[in-house]
């Protein structure tokens, strides 16, 4: 069977949900028994997003092979079972880097190197590589139609249609149909102009996913179909939903998967969406809620912690709970007295995520101390584990001035220091400890109980490590190291055994969590947080009952 491609483009504005649309279509096709793969082309000149600010790019999603990629790959993995790698996310910078390397090597035999055909050929070869051994490959083009940076990618997919034919390719365009409050009506002009822009570069969309806050009427769909030259049934309402996990169900109701199968001339079994529908039901009908405070550096831009937030949602759904997240700016907790405690009271659990740099560290240490001393469930990830070790060294072991050499090169106690193999390495891009690495868990530890095994593999993204010269000092004071690399070089997990839940891990478990397969660490952290909520509720009820009895005549 010839390779089949679904090309997803976007128009009008960014952030219309192309990544979620591609992931949801992949989910529907997979539910029909088809093998799918997904890839994302990003038009920026960075080789990868690894050196980009979280405030500009959001989260950097890490794959098993150590690629630093766009956050949309997180959506792809959460919604499907595709195993993604560095081949699934290419940037303009990486493509040009490959071409220039070939040119310097003499591979082009003296030819003039041009966008067409050399750049477009490189893009098409990347798509063909990812499409091997799959039934359908979904390709998302980043940015919006009309961006000059996206033109080579759009030209490449136009050529793919010419080479493979209509029966093997489908163009899906995500566009905006806004509601204008002053006129009290939906407007189709943005969609019309977006499609016109696509047509000007030789691409006629087959399906329009119209982002809107309400369902499109039959008349509205008919109007869009007429002006955009698509079939009426191919104008799909991509309505706003409260939970992203409802998108595959909505797309199934709109028969998006049937459209794709028809255009690609594919036969497939009926979709099996029972578990997704049950998941959506839990999203909207929780038995209770759980409140988590996240103390981070980039909390004003939630996309910086995209996978983290979703992994917490997965953990809550596993217990039929609604997740209530409060984002706490770490710098706001940097007070000399204990007044920071006022901002931390009332949370069922506290989490400190990853990050880089000195800003906000003292606030994180205060939050960790509060959670440790008040027996509030605590989960530290990457930097959250490192700061947990620093807090323990300072406030339990009495090592005044203990710190990481990242934050204080002159610290008298380097609890955390630069990875030994990175000593002397100053380049920032791709030089960290990245990707999947094995970890051995101590028997009878919380980590081993949570995972249900003693050998695991998790994804990493860090430049600093725990200094094992301080292991004896910290462990003799009660901290337990329960996860290490098989050779014992790196510390991966620390715990406080007598605490209701106090665990820090050097890796990023959020990258492997899925809505139907919650990561066990998030599942159990949420469970411990909910137990804390019930215990606090019980104590409050006892106090209220005692007060009633005290004032009763």
N, C-alpha and C positions, 0 to 999 in steps of 0.2 A: 504494500500500500504506500502511495506517495505521502510525503510529509504534509501535514495540515497545519495551517497557521491562523491564529486569531490576532489581528493587529488592533491595539487599543490606543486611540489618540484622544486628545482633549482640546477644547476650544474655549474662547471667551476669557476665562480666568483660570488661574491655577487652583489647586486644592478642591477640585470638583469630585475627587474620589476615583480617579482612574485606577489606582492600585487596588482599592477595595473592589472595584468592578471586575478587574482582571482576576483577583483572588476568588471572588464569588462565582464567576463563570467557571473557573477551574474547579471549584468545589462541586458545582452542579454536574459538570462533565465527568468528574471522578465518581460521583454518586451513581452514574450510569454505567460504571465499569470500564471507563476509558482511562488510559495512562496519559497523564498530563505533565507538562513542564512549563515553567514561566520564566521570563527574563525581563529586565528593565534596562532601557537605554537612558542615560542621563546626559544632557547636552553640555554640562559645564566642563571647563578645561582642567579641573583637578583630576589627577589620576584616579583617586578614590576619595570618599568623604572623610577619611581618617584624620586629616589635619584641619577639617572645617569646624567652625564654631557651632556648638549645639544650638545657639540662638539663631543661626542662619539656616542650618541644615536639619536640625533635629537629631534624633538618635542615629548612631552608627550601628547597624545590625551586623553581627559577626557570624560567619558560616563555619562549618566544621573544618574546612581547609584553611581557615585563618583570613579569609577575605573580609575587608571592611567595606560594607555595602550600604545601599540606600535602605531606609526603613520600610519601604514597600515590600522588600523581600521577607520581612517579618510577617506581613499580611499573607504573602504567598504560602509560607510554611505553616502558619496557623490555620489556614483554610483548606489546605491540601496536604498530601503526604509526599509531595515532591521534595527530593533531597537536593538542596541548592548549593552552589559553589561559586567561586570567583567568575566562572563562565556565565553565570546568570545575571551579572550586573556589569555593564560596560559604560564607561564615560567617554566623552570626546577626547579628553586628555589621554586616556589609556590607548584609544585607537590611534591617535596621532603618534604617541610614543612608540607603538608597534611599527607603524609605517616608517617613521624616521629611522628607527633601528635597522629596518630592512634596507632603506635607502643608503645609509652609511656603510652597510655591509656589501652593497652592490647588487642586491637581489633584483633590482629593476632593470639591470643591464643598460644603464645609460638613458632610460626613458625619462621624460618629464613626468614627475609625480603630481597628480591632480586629484581634486575631490571626486570627480567622475573620470575614470572608473575606480581609482585605487582606494579612496576612502569608502565608497559605497560597497566595493567588493569585500573589504575587511568587515564591514557591518553584516553583510549577507553571510559571509563565512562563519561569523560568530553565531548567527541564528541557526544555521545548518548544524553546527556542532552541538548546540543545546537540543535540537530536535531529534537527535539520534535516539532510537529505541523508545519513542513515545508515539501516541496516537495524535495528540494535539499539543501544539506549543503556543502559549499565549505570550505575546510580545507587547510590552507597554512602552510607549514613547514619552519620555518625560517632557515637561514644559507644555506650552500651548502652541497650537497652530498659528503661524505668523511670526514666531520667534526665529530670528536668523540662525541661532545656534542649532535648532532642531531640523533645519532643512536637509542636511545629509542623511539623517535617519528616515525622514519622510520620503526622500528620493529612493532610498534603499528598499523600503517596503513597497513603493510604487513599482520598482523593478521586479520585486518578488512576485507581484501579481502578474506581470507580463511573462515571467519565466514559468510560473507554476500553474497559471490559469485560475479562473474563477472557482472551479470546483475544489481547489486546495487552499484558498485564501478567503478571509472575510475581514472587512474593515468595520470596526465598531468605534463610533465617535461619541465621546461623553461631552455634553454641552449643557448650557444653562437656559432654563425657562423661568425668569424671575417673576415674582408677584409684585406688581407696583401698587402700593397701598393707596396712593393718591388717585389712581385711575380705577382701583378695585378690579384689576384684571391681570391675567398672565400675559406676558409679552414674548413673542416668538422671534423678534428681529435679531437678538443676539445669536440664536441658533442659526438663523438664515445666513447671517454674515460669516459665522464660523464655517459653515459648510461651503460657502462661496470661496473662502480662503483655501480650503482643502482642494476644491475643484480647480483652483488656479494653478496648483502644482500637480495636477493629474490624478487625484485620488477622489473617487466617488464613494462615500460611506455607504455601507449596506444596512447598518443598524444604527439608530440614534438612541442613546441613553440620555434622557432629558432629566437633569437634576432639577427638582422643584419641591416645594413644600406641600403640594397638594396633587391629587390625581388629575391627569389631563383628561378633558372630555373627549368624546368621539370627534366632535367638530374641531377641537384644537389639534388632535392628532392628524386629522385629515388635512388641515391647513399646512402643518409642518411637512407632511408627506408630499404635498403638491409643490411647495416652494423649494424643498430640498431634494426632490427627485428620488424618494425612497418609497417602498411599499408601506401602506398605512399600518399593517401589523408589525412593521419593523420600527415604528416609533414607540419607544418604551418609556413608561413613567418610572424614573429612578427617584422615587419619593424619599424624602428625609425620614429616617427612622431613629428611634431613641437608642437602639443597640445595633452596633455594626453586625452582630451575628444574625440579625433578621434579614440582612441584605440577600443572602442566597435564597431564602424562603420567598421574599418579595419578587426576586428575579424569576423564580420558578412559577409563581402565580402569573407573571407577565409573559411566561413561555419563552424566556430568553434562550434557554438551552435548546428548545425545539427549533428556534430560528437558526442557531449556530449549526445544529446537526443538518438542517435542511440545506443551508447554504454550502456546507462542506460535503454534502452527499455522504453522510455517515449514518450507519445503523447502530443503535445502542439499546441497552435494556432500559426498563423504566427506572426513574430515579428513586433512590432509597434515602429519603430525607427525614425518616422518623426521629432519629437522634437529634438532628438539628432543630426540628420542630419542638421536641421536648426541651431542648436547651433554651430556645426562645421563650417557651412557657415559663421556665424558671427565671429568666431575666425579668419578666413582667409580673411574676407572682411569687416573690420571695416570702419565706416564713418570718424573716427578721432581717436586721442589718448589722453590719460590723464596721467600726470606724477605725481607719488607719491614718496615722500622721506620717507623711513622708518629708524628711528633713534633707533638703538637697541644695545644690548650687544654681540650678537652672530652672527653678520651679515656675518662673513666670512664663515659660514656654513648654507646655506639657508634652509636645512631640519629642522633647529631649529625653523623655522617659517612656516612650510609646510602649515598648515590649513589657516594661516593668508594670505599668498600669494594667495592661491586658492580662498579664500573669496573675496579678492580684484579683482581677475580675474572675479569672478561671478558678482560682482558689476559693473565692466566695461562692461561685455557682456550684462547686462540688458539694457545698453544704446548704444549698438553696438559700443563700444569703444575698442581700443587696450590699454592694460595696460602697461605702462612703469614704472618699479620699479627701484629706486636707493637705494642701501643699504648703510647707513651711520653709521660708527662706532661712537658710542656716545662719546667715549674718545677723538676722534678727534675734538670735538666741545668744549672741556674744556679750553677755552681761557679767560683770564681776561678782555681783551678788546672786542670790538664787531666784531672782524675779523671773528668769526665763521659764521657771516651772509653771507659771500661770498659763503660758502658751501651750504647755504639754499636757495639762490636766484634762481628763475626760476621754483620751484616746484609748481604744481597746488594744492597739498595738502600735509600735513605732518602727519605722524602717529608714535606714540610711543607705542610699544607693551609691553607684560609682560616680567618679568625677576626677578632675585633675586640678592641681594648683592649690595655693594656700588659702584663698578666700573662703570664709565660712567654716574653717576647720574647728575653731574653738567652739562655735555654736553646735557643731555635730558632737563634739566631745561632751558638751553639757547635756545634750539630748540623750546620749548613750548612758551617761551617769544617772540621769533621771530614771531611765528604763531599768537599769540594773538595780538601783537602790529601792525602787518602788515596785519591783516584780511585774513590770509591764512587759509583755512579750516583745522581744527585740529581734530584728532580722537585719544583718549588715551584709551588703553585697559589694565586693571589690574594695573600694575605698571605705565602705561601711565596715568591712572586717578589719582593715588596717587601723582605722580610728578606734575600733573597739579594743584592739590590743594596746594602743597608746593610752586610752582612758584607763584601762586596767593597770597598766604599768605605773601611771601617775597616782591614781587614787586608791588602789588596793596594795600595790607593791611599794609605794612610797618613792618611786624613782622620779624625783623632781626634774622638770624640764624634759622628760621623755618625749620623743617626737619622731617624725619621719625626716630623713635627710632631704626629702622633696620640699618640706615646708621650712625646715631649719637646718641648714648644712652644718651649723656649729653646735647642734644639740649634744649634750653629754651622754645621752642614751639613745642610740639609733635603733629604736625598736623596728622601724621599717627603713629599708635602704634600697638603692637601685639594684635591679637584677644584675647578678654578677657577670653574665655574658654580655650585658649592655654597657659595661664599664668602658668609657672612651667613645661610645657611640653617641653622636650628637644629632644626627638626622632624625626628623620626627616621623616621617611617613613610613608606615609598615615595619617599624623597628621594635614594636612591643612583643610580648609573649601573646600570640594570637591563636585562635582556633581551638579545636578539641584536644584535650590532654587527659590522660587517665588519672584516676585518683583512687587510693586505697583508704577504706574507712575502718576505724577501730571497732572491734566487736563490742556489743553492749553500749554503743554510743547512741545518742539521739539521732545522729545522721544515719547510722546503719539501720535503726528502727524505721526511720522515715522512708528511706530508699528500699528497704527490704532486702538489701544485699550489701556486700562489702567492696565490690569493684564497680566503679562508675566512670563515666566520661562526660566532661562538661566543657563549655566554651569559655575562653579567656580573652581578656583585653586589658593588660596591665604592664606597667614599666617598673614597678617596685614590688618588693617581697618582704616577708617577715624575716627578721634577723634571728636565726636559731641560736645565737650566742646568749639570747635572753630567754630561751625556752625554759630552762630550769627555774629561773626566778619567777616567771609567770605561772608555771604549772604547779610549783610548790605552794603558791598562794591560792590555788583553786581553779585557775583557767585550764581547760583541757584541750589539747590538740587532738582532734579525732579524724582528720583527713590530711593525707600527704601524698605526694607523687610516689610512684612505686619505688623509686631509688632513694626516697627520703630527702631529696634536695629541698623541695618547696612545701611550705605549709599551705594547705588548701581550706581547712575548716577548723574553727575554734568554737568551743562551747563553754557554758557554765552549767554543770550538771544539776545543781540544786535549784536553779532558776526555772520558773514555769516554761519559758522558751527564750533562750539567749543563744543565738547562733550567728556566726559570721562566716562567709565563704569568699574565697578569693576569685572565684569564677562568676559567670553571669548566668544563673539558671533560668532567667526570664526568656532567654533566646530559644529555649526548647519547650516552652509551655504552649499547649494548644487548648482551645475551649472544650473539646471533647476528651482531652488527655491532659488534665492539669498537672503542672510540675509538682512532685511530692513535697518539696520544701515550701512552696507557696500554699499548697493545700493544708499542710500541718501548721504553718504560721497563722493562717486565717483561723483554723480550728482553735489554736491556743488563744488567739485574740478574742474569739467569740466566748470561750470559757471565761476569760477575764471579764468580759462584758456581763455575763450572767452572774458571776460572783459579785461584781460591784452592784448589780441590780438587786441581788439578794440582800447584800449588806444595807443598801439604801432602804429596802422594804422593812428590814428589821429595825432600823433607826426610826422610821416613820411609825412603826407599830409601838415601839417603846415610848415615843413621844405621845402617842394617843393614850396609852395606858397611864403615863405620868400625869396628864392633865385631866383624865377622866375623874368624875366625882366619886 
